[in-house]
Structure formats: C-alpha cells, structure tokens
Amino acid sequence: MTIVAAVFAGLAALIHVYIFVLESVRWRQPATWKIFGLTSQADADTTAPLAYNQGFYNLFLAIGAVIGLVLLFTPAAMAGYALVFLSTGSMLAAALVLVSTGRDRIRSAAIQGTFPLLSVVFLLISLAV
C-alpha cells in the first residue's frame, strides 16, 4: 500500500509543479490566463502578483511531497510519512477550499485534489496494516 500511496503522492506533486509553471511562469500568456477564467490581458496583469505567489505555494507543496517520498523508503520512513501527509493533506485541503469558492471550480478542485486524496487514503491504510 505504501508504494500505491507513493505513486499518487508523486502524481500529485507533478500536477502541483505544472500548476506552479502556469501560475508563476506563464500567467500572462493568453492560453494560460484563459484556463483560469480570466477574460483580458489587463486582468492577467492585475492578478499576476497573486498568481506568482500562489504558484510558489504549489511548488513548495510539491517539493515537500517529493522529499517525503524519498524519505519514505529510507530508515527515516516516519519522517517521510509525516512530510507526505503534510504535503498531500495541504493539497487536499486547498482543493476543498477551492470548491468552497463556487460550483464552477469543482473540476479544478478535482484535478488538484484527487491524487492527494488517494495518497492520504493509501498512506493511512499502509499504516493500519
């Protein structure tokens, strides 16, 4: 079960790195800001500092998950569990917050939160057996 949890945590980390790229690197490109529902370059320019910050938040969660995954398969496995739980739990919580902002964000929240949810569930199962 730990390996299954690790795969889902790794996929969650990859998605959050991709979100980082969109928000912190490519935000002002029309193809990117349209993904996030913005309707003009002016809106993208106005929100760019917020997106830049949020992108790094996503990157840091991904880094935490990756470090946790590395530790998970070493003698420091309990530290790995803690980091993976913290990172994927935060990703999942952020997805729930996103849903609370409106029903039109359910798809985005599902993309952001499904792999972290599965990782948390399988980590809990692996600790229980």
C-alpha positions as CSV (number, residue, x, y, z in Angstrom):
1,M,0.0,0.0,0.0
2,T,2.9,2.4,0.7
3,I,4.0,2.1,-3.0
4,V,0.5,2.9,-4.2
5,A,0.3,5.9,-1.9
6,A,3.7,7.0,-3.1
7,V,2.6,6.8,-6.7
8,F,-0.4,9.0,-6.0
9,A,1.7,11.4,-4.0
10,G,4.2,11.6,-6.9
11,L,1.4,12.3,-9.3
12,A,0.0,15.0,-7.0
13,A,3.5,16.6,-6.9
14,L,3.7,16.6,-10.7
15,I,0.3,18.3,-11.0
16,H,1.4,20.9,-8.5
17,V,4.6,21.6,-10.3
18,Y,2.6,22.1,-13.5
19,I,0.3,24.5,-11.7
20,F,3.4,26.3,-10.5
21,V,4.5,26.7,-14.1
22,L,1.1,28.0,-15.1
23,E,0.8,30.5,-12.3
24,S,4.3,31.7,-11.8
25,V,5.9,31.4,-15.2
26,R,3.2,31.5,-17.9
27,W,0.5,33.5,-16.2
28,R,0.5,36.5,-18.6
29,Q,0.1,34.3,-21.7
30,P,-3.5,34.3,-23.1
31,A,-3.6,30.5,-23.3
32,T,-2.8,30.3,-19.6
33,W,-5.0,33.0,-18.2
34,K,-7.9,31.7,-20.1
35,I,-7.5,28.3,-18.3
36,F,-8.2,30.2,-15.1
37,G,-11.2,32.1,-16.4
38,L,-9.7,35.5,-16.9
39,T,-11.1,37.4,-19.8
40,S,-8.4,40.0,-20.6
41,Q,-4.7,40.7,-20.6
42,A,-5.4,43.5,-18.1
43,D,-7.0,41.1,-15.7
44,A,-4.0,38.8,-16.1
45,D,-1.6,41.7,-15.5
46,T,-3.5,42.8,-12.4
47,T,-3.6,39.3,-10.8
48,A,-0.1,38.3,-11.8
49,P,1.5,39.0,-8.4
50,L,-1.2,36.9,-6.7
51,A,-0.8,34.1,-9.2
52,Y,3.0,34.3,-8.8
53,N,2.8,33.8,-5.1
54,Q,0.2,31.1,-5.3
55,G,2.3,29.2,-7.9
56,F,5.2,29.1,-5.5
57,Y,2.9,27.8,-2.7
58,N,2.1,24.9,-5.1
59,L,5.7,24.3,-5.9
60,F,6.7,24.2,-2.2
61,L,3.9,21.6,-1.5
62,A,5.3,19.5,-4.4
63,I,8.8,19.8,-3.1
64,G,7.6,18.7,0.4
65,A,5.9,15.7,-1.1
66,V,9.0,14.7,-3.1
67,I,11.3,15.0,-0.1
68,G,8.8,12.9,1.9
69,L,8.7,10.3,-0.9
70,V,12.5,10.0,-0.8
71,L,12.5,9.6,3.0
72,L,9.6,7.1,2.9
73,F,11.9,4.4,1.6
74,T,14.8,5.1,3.9
75,P,15.4,4.4,7.6
76,A,13.8,7.8,8.1
77,A,10.4,6.5,6.9
78,M,8.4,8.0,9.6
79,A,9.7,11.5,8.7
80,G,8.7,10.6,5.1
81,Y,5.2,9.7,6.2
82,A,4.9,13.0,8.0
83,L,6.1,15.1,5.1
84,V,3.9,13.2,2.5
85,F,0.9,13.5,4.9
86,L,1.5,17.2,5.4
87,S,2.0,18.0,1.7
88,T,-0.8,15.9,0.3
89,G,-3.1,16.8,3.2
90,S,-2.5,20.5,2.4
91,M,-3.1,19.9,-1.3
92,L,-6.4,18.2,-0.5
93,A,-7.4,21.0,1.9
94,A,-6.6,23.6,-0.7
95,A,-8.8,21.7,-3.2
96,L,-11.7,21.7,-0.6
97,V,-11.2,25.4,-0.2
98,L,-11.3,25.9,-4.0
99,V,-14.7,24.1,-4.1
100,S,-16.0,26.4,-1.4
101,T,-15.5,29.4,-3.7
102,G,-18.1,28.2,-6.2
103,R,-19.5,25.2,-8.0
104,D,-17.8,26.3,-11.2
105,R,-14.5,25.3,-9.6
106,I,-15.4,21.6,-9.0
107,R,-13.4,20.4,-12.0
108,S,-10.3,22.3,-11.0
109,A,-10.6,21.1,-7.4
110,A,-10.9,17.5,-8.6
111,I,-7.8,17.9,-10.7
112,Q,-5.9,19.4,-7.8
113,G,-7.3,17.1,-5.1
114,T,-7.9,13.6,-6.4
115,F,-4.3,12.3,-6.3
116,P,-3.6,13.8,-2.9
117,L,-6.8,12.3,-1.5
118,L,-5.9,8.8,-2.8
119,S,-2.4,9.2,-1.4
120,V,-3.7,10.1,2.0
121,V,-6.1,7.2,2.0
122,F,-3.5,4.7,1.0
123,L,-0.9,6.0,3.4
124,L,-3.5,5.6,6.2
125,I,-4.2,2.0,5.0
126,S,-0.4,1.3,4.9
127,L,0.0,2.5,8.5
128,A,-3.0,0.5,9.7
129,V,-1.8,-2.9,8.4
